[in-house]
Amino acid sequence: MADSSTRVLISPQDLHPAPGFSHIAIAEGSRVAYVAGQVALGTDFSVIGGDDLRAQTVAAMRNLEIALQAIDASWDQIVRRTVYTTAPQDFETITSGIEEVQGSDEHPAQTIIGVTGLAVAGLMIEIEATVVLR
């Protein structure tokens, strides 16, 4: 169990290992922000990373980082993350890209959902987050 001022992460030993996520995140705060799904799009609306899932994951996480900075929040304030992807079985690649950007292997509660496509052709991943504000 890891904790900070805004969340407590729990992965009970009686559940399967949680690679790249925690089974439970307890939020400790009263203000919550819901960050819309972030994708691998540049400011010119171009897809970043081509058909490389890891590169797109890093780009989506960089965009999520910009959103967090806009609300003066950090990675350890995310209590829930939902990942929509065209390659849900490639969770190790997704986790690697997420960890590169957040600089940590601590993960909130998370669900990865397989989709047949996203809003813009060529996108492979979209990441949304629920954040408890300090």
C-alpha positions in Angstrom: 0.0 0.0 0.0 1.4 3.4 -1.0 -0.1 6.7 0.1 0.3 10.4 -0.4 -1.7 13.4 0.7 -4.5 12.7 -1.8 -4.7 9.0 -2.4 -4.1 5.6 -1.0 -3.4 2.8 -3.4 -4.2 -0.8 -2.5 -3.7 -4.1 -4.3 -5.0 -6.9 -2.0 -2.7 -10.0 -2.0 -5.8 -12.2 -2.6 -6.4 -10.7 -6.0 -4.3 -11.3 -9.1 -1.1 -9.1 -9.6 -1.9 -5.7 -10.9 0.6 -4.9 -13.7 0.5 -1.2 -14.4 -2.5 -0.4 -12.1 -3.8 -0.7 -8.5 -7.0 -2.6 -7.7 -8.2 0.2 -5.4 -7.5 3.9 -5.0 -9.0 5.7 -2.1 -9.4 9.4 -2.7 -8.7 11.8 0.3 -10.1 15.1 -0.7 -13.2 17.0 -1.5 -12.6 18.5 -4.9 -12.5 16.3 -8.0 -11.4 17.0 -11.6 -12.4 14.8 -14.5 -9.9 15.1 -17.3 -11.2 14.3 -20.7 -9.5 11.6 -22.7 -6.2 12.7 -24.0 -4.8 11.3 -27.3 -1.6 11.5 -29.3 -2.6 14.7 -31.2 -0.3 17.7 -31.7 -1.7 21.3 -31.5 -1.9 21.2 -35.3 -4.3 18.1 -35.0 -1.6 15.8 -36.4 -1.2 12.2 -35.0 2.0 11.9 -33.0 3.8 8.6 -33.1 2.4 7.0 -36.3 1.5 3.4 -35.8 3.7 3.0 -32.7 1.6 2.3 -29.6 4.3 3.2 -27.2 5.0 6.5 -28.9 1.3 7.4 -29.0 1.0 6.4 -25.3 3.9 8.8 -24.4 2.3 11.6 -26.5 -1.1 11.1 -24.9 0.5 11.1 -21.4 2.3 14.3 -22.3 -1.0 15.9 -23.2 -2.5 14.6 -20.0 0.5 16.2 -18.2 -0.4 19.5 -19.8 -4.0 19.2 -18.5 -2.7 18.3 -15.0 -0.4 21.4 -15.0 -3.4 23.6 -16.0 -5.2 22.6 -12.8 -2.0 22.6 -10.6 -2.2 18.8 -10.1 0.4 16.0 -10.2 0.5 12.3 -11.1 0.0 11.2 -7.5 -3.4 13.0 -7.4 -4.9 10.7 -10.1 -7.2 8.2 -8.4 -8.7 6.6 -11.6 -7.5 6.2 -15.1 -9.3 4.7 -18.1 -7.4 3.7 -21.2 -9.2 3.2 -24.5 -7.1 1.4 -27.0 -7.1 -0.5 -30.3 -4.5 -2.9 -28.7 -5.7 -3.8 -25.2 -3.6 -6.9 -24.9 -0.5 -4.8 -25.3 -0.8 -3.5 -21.8 3.0 -3.9 -21.1 3.8 -1.4 -23.9 1.1 1.0 -22.6 2.4 0.7 -19.0 5.9 1.3 -20.2 4.9 4.6 -21.9 2.8 5.7 -18.9 5.7 5.1 -16.5 8.2 6.9 -18.7 6.1 10.1 -18.5 4.9 9.9 -14.9 8.3 8.9 -13.7 6.9 6.3 -11.4 5.7 2.7 -11.3 2.8 3.6 -8.9 -0.5 3.5 -10.7 -4.1 4.4 -9.7 -7.1 2.2 -10.2 -7.3 1.6 -14.0 -9.4 -0.1 -16.7 -8.1 -0.8 -20.2 -10.9 -1.0 -22.7 -10.5 -2.4 -26.2 -12.1 -0.3 -29.0 -12.3 -0.7 -32.7 -11.3 2.9 -33.3 -11.0 6.4 -31.9 -12.3 9.8 -33.0 -9.4 10.6 -35.4 -8.1 8.0 -37.9 -4.7 6.6 -36.9 -5.2 7.1 -33.1 -4.5 3.9 -31.1 -4.9 5.1 -27.5 -6.9 7.6 -25.4 -6.3 8.2 -21.7 -8.7 9.9 -19.3 -8.3 10.5 -15.6 -10.1 11.4 -12.4 -8.0 13.7 -10.2 -8.5 14.6 -6.5 -7.4 18.2 -6.0 -5.5 19.5 -3.0 
